[in-house]
Amino acid sequence: MEHEEYLVFECPICGATVSQDCSSCPSCGVDFIEAEETDEDYEGEELKEEYECSKCGTKLDTKSPYCPTCDIILKRGTPEGRTSSVFEEGVKSSAILSLKQSSESIPKNEESKEQQQEILEDEPVKSLVAQKHKEETESKTQPIGGITNGMTNGLTNGIKKSDHGLTNGLTNGITKGKTEGLTNGLTNGLTNGLRALSVGITNGITNGNGITNGLGGRQRIFESKRGKLIPILVPVLLFILMLSPYMFVGMTKNPDKICIDGQFEDWDNVICTSDFMEVTPFNPNVDIVDYKVDDRLRELSFYIRVEGNILAGEPDFSNSEKYVDTVYIFLDKDKNPDSGYFINGIGADYMIEVYGWDREILKSSLNIYTASEQDWNLWDQVGCATSAVCDSELEVQVSYQSLFLEENEVLDVLFYTQSWDGFEDFSDTIISNEKGVLSLKQQSIAEDVISGNDNKLLILKLEAINEDITVDEIKLTRTGKGSDNDIANIRLEDDNNNIISVGTMYNGQVTFYPDLKLSEGEIFTLFVVVNVGNIEAAEKSIGFKINNNHDIITNKGTISLQSLKPVQDFCDTSYILSIPTNVKIDGAFADWDENDLIQDYEGDVENKNLDIVRYGVTKDSNAVSFYLRVNGEITGGAKIPYWNSISKIEKIQPIDEPTPHHPSDGFYNAPKTGEDYAYIFIDSILDSGFSISSMDMNTDYMILIRGRHNKILYSSYFEWKGVNPSDWKWEEKENIEAMIDSTQLETQIELEKFGLSYGRDHFSIYFEMSNWENSSKDYSNVIEYESNEDGNRGTRVPSGGWPSSWTSLGTDPDDAIEDNDDILETFAGDDIDLLFMRIDLQLLSKEGKDCYDFYFKSDSSDVWYRVRITRNNPNTVWNIFLDYTTSTDPPDDTAAWTNEESYNGITADYYDGTGFGFNFNNANGEGISNSVLFWVDKDSLSQGYDLLEAGNTTEMFADTHDNGFNQNSQVDRAPDDTADPDPTYSYTCIPEFEKIVMPVVMMIFIFVVWKRKQSVKILKNGYHNYHDNDHINSNSKRGEIKWI
């Protein structure tokens, strides 16, 4: 069979295989320029090969071992079976191959074909020569070599291959940045591709021995044509490069995830939860309308839409310091309301904050809350969130990794918006990244008094949102001061009184297992119904409520719980069988209805939680009770105690010690707690205390109750310790009991704790509600309380109170002098801080020019102290003094006294200074009415300050004078001064607790240590050295206990 020589090459544009006789590419249509060459031109010539140096381009002889211009060493190799030498790596050939071969030189049998194939496989650059039978010319071609390698490795790697050129640039560009990816992709791909035209074609044609005939001229022509194409291709490529960020964004958008790009079509198929519109007037830019959550591909994405324009901020664009609008997204990861930042029933572990103006995002951050106390300042930023905004919509995204979430882990999500001008909105429903929400609203419908059976206390309205929901468990918490035994039966019923589930009560909690199946969109109503079974429970208070959304368990999704105020004429907590006669602090308020409660203006402050609508006070023989009601939620507090503004100056300063803030202080120097404060100011002492000029009151005591989210967090009472009436200086005394329902508060305090007693019960009170930073408040009018017309105001109670029992120093005989000056008996007492002294008289008229002295010193000290109360004229003011001396005859040595502290012009029957004070009559309600009492702060004594230390014996005596103007002549003295030298009483100060207990404890400790040394030994493993311990029974067995 006759063979003919057949040449093929690869199109430099599209890479298609092209026959040598084609004038254009059959694939892409590019035209080729053909040189006029004939076989005759080369007839009879020998093979002529020329090479050029790859470094400098110098024409080289095939036998030269190195380049004569640049001295590069040339590597040659002649693979077996080859007829010509080939330059290996480092040498590029641009030689013109002129080859004249006759048809006889072509292999004509199968053996020669196999030999040729081996040569082609061994060569560094494969030949383009292929031999075919004439009848196989149209169907078979040899592998493409030089041009294919050049074009394919250049343009294909630059444009086609996904892991190198354009595609690689685009793929990496989406992750690492559009500009970097696309630029590197196009530049590295296309540039390397064009460069490969030269390398590929040159290496393919010149170094490959396949093209031996006829393409020398064609190669030169193509290089000329390529030079003409470059000026056209470069601008085209640059234009593509400029458009690449826009051309390929849409091409790479993943349809299986949410892309944060300000385009919201990818949210269309995500389940949406909608809110009710807020009542106008309201800023539509923060009025939440729709919200969604998505968790595909381990990324949490959030969507929120408002009625107006989201993140619009302050509309005054001329103001360079514009206030911002803010969106918060709270995430409860562990579904534990007791951890994280408590808000609307969830304990938020993470919070995303996005704020801006003019619909431009200024900040998008991810924050974490790990503190145990509730303080907005304790949020810590841990990263950023990806976000985008357009018109009324905002989308935000964080990764699972940033929240340390596991696969399929469910968390609760709450949305909140805040406007620059004071409007705010919470999402009505808490949603999650799992489909389905059970919305539950609870409201009390309890009567003031319950008895017998079928008492409906609570109504529950359940709605399944976005999915069918099965309610598996509902847990209620008992309120009031009743007990589990007070209820014989508790159950859930529907509208038709059908029993859905009977509850099990244990330790103040009731658990129901209703197995209630709700279809999507279905609303179902339940009633909590009880039977009262214990008659002994009369006057006890009881109620029930769901504490938080984690007290309900469903088969899927999350729970959104909302608590509503009781229906009118109903209450949160009921009394069982009957209402108490006197007010009890028990969380039920029906016992207040018979008292004269005062109505206050409703709506006089914008914050309903601070708007006082009713208040009152009542007293029994031992205590005073206080009542307060607000228009909103009592101790509701600020859910978000921070209003975001880029120009707002926070006036928060650290404080050295905790103290209640005063309404006139402006911003409270404290953490951002968001708590509401309820104050009750008490004026029980005449002409002393902190002055509230607007109320014409000098308050001596104060009750402070603070809380948040309708929970009391703190309740205590304080005593004023200032010197000037404007001093806001209070000393905390002790915690007191206070209870609330949704709108009302009650508390109580014993009379003696603020200086009152039976018959001495005239006092004034004043209520005030304030938020945590005092930017909003409401107050009541002053209530004057007096049980009878002759009631007197109380007396100041020293720190720790007056002694409950006194130590008598001795009695004094009737000296046949005026009763007003005649001492009957003297007493003393003390505690850790104070020394108390008391003089009982035949009669205390308080009408003459009287003077009373009490002297004391330590038996180990030469320093005498004297407390004195006197006045120069009848029915005028009192003056009091604290003096000291080292005189050996202090009563008669009038010039020896040095004043340490004094107060003049006192009109009341008492006074409390810094280091001492006095009081007429007894302040502990014992009925002794003819007494003069003194107290001295032990730490305030500058001389001989240790003379009143615990355990010291103190010498004491007392004097009276009938002429305050002439205070040097005493009328009576106790003990009686007939003896010489003057006798004194002895009083031993009570040892401090630790000074009594510590020695005893030390003795016990020493005894125990000694006893342990006389310990028992357990004979282990049956071995003991009885020779060294003859006192141990030699018959001891292993494991027996023997005394040493």
ZIRACOR-V794971 format. One record per backbone hydrogen bond with DSSP energy under -1.0 kcal/mol. CO is the residue of the C=O (numbers start at 1). NH is the residue of the N-H. If there is no record, write none. Layout:
CO | NH
CO | NH
//
This chain:
6 | 130
7 | 20
9 | 18
11 | 15
16 | 11
18 | 9
19 | 22
23 | 32
25 | 29
30 | 25
35 | 37
39 | 42
40 | 43
42 | 45
51 | 60
53 | 57
58 | 53
60 | 51
61 | 64
65 | 74
67 | 71
72 | 67
75 | 88
77 | 86
79 | 82
86 | 77
88 | 91
102 | 105
103 | 106
109 | 113
110 | 114
111 | 115
112 | 116
113 | 117
114 | 118
115 | 119
116 | 120
117 | 121
118 | 122
119 | 123
128 | 8
133 | 136
134 | 137
136 | 140
145 | 149
146 | 150
147 | 151
148 | 152
149 | 153
150 | 154
151 | 155
151 | 156
152 | 157
154 | 158
155 | 159
156 | 160
156 | 161
157 | 165
158 | 166
161 | 164
165 | 169
166 | 170
167 | 171
168 | 172
169 | 173
170 | 174
172 | 176
173 | 177
177 | 181
178 | 182
179 | 183
180 | 184
181 | 185
182 | 186
183 | 187
184 | 188
185 | 189
186 | 190
187 | 191
188 | 192
189 | 193
190 | 194
191 | 195
192 | 196
195 | 199
196 | 200
197 | 201
198 | 202
199 | 203
200 | 204
201 | 205
202 | 206
210 | 212
215 | 219
216 | 220
217 | 221
218 | 222
219 | 223
220 | 224
221 | 225
222 | 226
223 | 227
224 | 228
225 | 229
226 | 230
229 | 232
229 | 233
230 | 234
232 | 236
233 | 237
234 | 238
235 | 239
236 | 240
237 | 241
238 | 242
239 | 243
240 | 244
243 | 246
243 | 247
244 | 248
248 | 252
254 | 257
259 | 261
264 | 267
265 | 268
267 | 270
273 | 291
283 | 286
284 | 308
287 | 307
289 | 275
290 | 305
291 | 273
292 | 303
294 | 301
296 | 299
298 | 400
300 | 398
301 | 294
302 | 396
303 | 292
304 | 394
305 | 289
305 | 290
311 | 359
312 | 358
315 | 317
316 | 319
323 | 314
325 | 356
326 | 418
327 | 354
328 | 416
329 | 352
330 | 414
331 | 349
331 | 350
332 | 412
336 | 339
341 | 348
343 | 346
346 | 343
348 | 341
349 | 369
350 | 331
351 | 367
352 | 329
353 | 365
354 | 327
355 | 362
355 | 363
356 | 325
357 | 360
360 | 357
363 | 355
364 | 385
365 | 353
366 | 382
366 | 383
367 | 351
368 | 380
375 | 378
376 | 379
380 | 368
383 | 366
386 | 397
388 | 395
390 | 393
391 | 310
392 | 306
393 | 390
394 | 304
395 | 388
396 | 302
397 | 386
398 | 300
400 | 405
406 | 409
412 | 332
413 | 431
414 | 330
415 | 427
416 | 328
417 | 425
418 | 326
419 | 422
423 | 419
425 | 417
431 | 413
436 | 558
437 | 465
438 | 560
439 | 463
440 | 562
441 | 461
442 | 564
443 | 459
444 | 567
446 | 571
448 | 575
450 | 577
452 | 532
455 | 530
457 | 445
458 | 528
459 | 443
460 | 526
461 | 441
462 | 524
463 | 439
464 | 521
465 | 437
469 | 518
470 | 555
471 | 516
473 | 553
474 | 512
476 | 510
477 | 545
479 | 543
483 | 486
484 | 487
486 | 533
489 | 531
490 | 503
491 | 529
492 | 500
492 | 501
493 | 527
494 | 497
498 | 494
501 | 492
504 | 511
506 | 509
508 | 478
509 | 506
510 | 476
511 | 504
512 | 474
516 | 471
518 | 469
519 | 522
522 | 464
524 | 462
526 | 460
527 | 493
528 | 457
528 | 458
529 | 491
530 | 455
531 | 488
531 | 489
534 | 537
535 | 538
537 | 540
540 | 576
541 | 482
542 | 574
543 | 479
545 | 477
548 | 551
551 | 475
553 | 472
553 | 473
558 | 438
560 | 440
562 | 442
567 | 570
571 | 446
574 | 542
575 | 450
576 | 539
576 | 578
584 | 586
589 | 592
590 | 593
592 | 595
595 | 597
598 | 615
607 | 610
608 | 632
611 | 631
613 | 600
614 | 629
615 | 598
616 | 627
618 | 625
622 | 751
623 | 620
624 | 749
625 | 618
626 | 747
627 | 616
628 | 745
629 | 613
629 | 614
633 | 636
635 | 710
636 | 709
640 | 642
662 | 665
668 | 670
671 | 673
672 | 376
674 | 638
676 | 707
677 | 770
678 | 705
679 | 768
680 | 703
681 | 766
682 | 700
682 | 701
683 | 764
684 | 794
690 | 699
692 | 695
692 | 697
697 | 692
699 | 690
700 | 720
701 | 682
702 | 718
703 | 680
704 | 716
705 | 678
706 | 713
706 | 714
707 | 676
711 | 708
714 | 706
715 | 736
716 | 704
717 | 733
718 | 702
719 | 731
724 | 727
725 | 691
727 | 729
729 | 721
731 | 719
734 | 717
737 | 748
739 | 746
742 | 634
743 | 630
744 | 741
745 | 628
746 | 739
747 | 626
749 | 624
750 | 753
751 | 754
751 | 756
752 | 755
755 | 795
757 | 760
760 | 757
763 | 785
764 | 683
765 | 783
766 | 681
767 | 780
768 | 679
769 | 778
770 | 677
771 | 774
776 | 771
778 | 769
783 | 765
785 | 763
788 | 791
792 | 762
798 | 801
807 | 828
810 | 826
818 | 821
819 | 843
822 | 842
824 | 812
825 | 840
826 | 809
826 | 810
827 | 838
828 | 807
829 | 836
833 | 938
834 | 831
835 | 936
836 | 829
837 | 934
838 | 827
839 | 932
840 | 824
840 | 825
848 | 850
849 | 964
850 | 871
851 | 961
852 | 869
853 | 959
854 | 867
855 | 957
856 | 865
857 | 955
858 | 861
864 | 885
865 | 856
866 | 883
867 | 854
868 | 881
869 | 852
870 | 879
873 | 876
878 | 906
879 | 870
880 | 903
881 | 868
882 | 900
882 | 901
883 | 866
884 | 898
885 | 864
889 | 893
892 | 894
893 | 896
898 | 884
901 | 882
903 | 880
906 | 878
909 | 920
911 | 918
915 | 937
916 | 913
917 | 935
918 | 911
919 | 933
928 | 922
930 | 841
931 | 921
932 | 839
933 | 919
934 | 837
935 | 917
936 | 835
937 | 940
938 | 941
944 | 947
946 | 949
949 | 952
952 | 989
953 | 859
954 | 987
955 | 857
956 | 985
957 | 855
958 | 974
959 | 853
960 | 971
960 | 972
961 | 851
972 | 960
974 | 958
985 | 956
987 | 954
989 | 951
992 | 996
993 | 997
994 | 998
997 | 1001
998 | 1002
999 | 1003
1000 | 1004
1001 | 1005
1002 | 1006
1003 | 1007
1004 | 1008
1005 | 1009
1006 | 1010
1007 | 1011
1008 | 1012
1009 | 1013
1010 | 1014
1015 | 1044
1017 | 1042
1019 | 1039
1020 | 1023
1024 | 1026
1029 | 1032
1033 | 1036
1037 | 1040
1040 | 1019
1042 | 1017
//
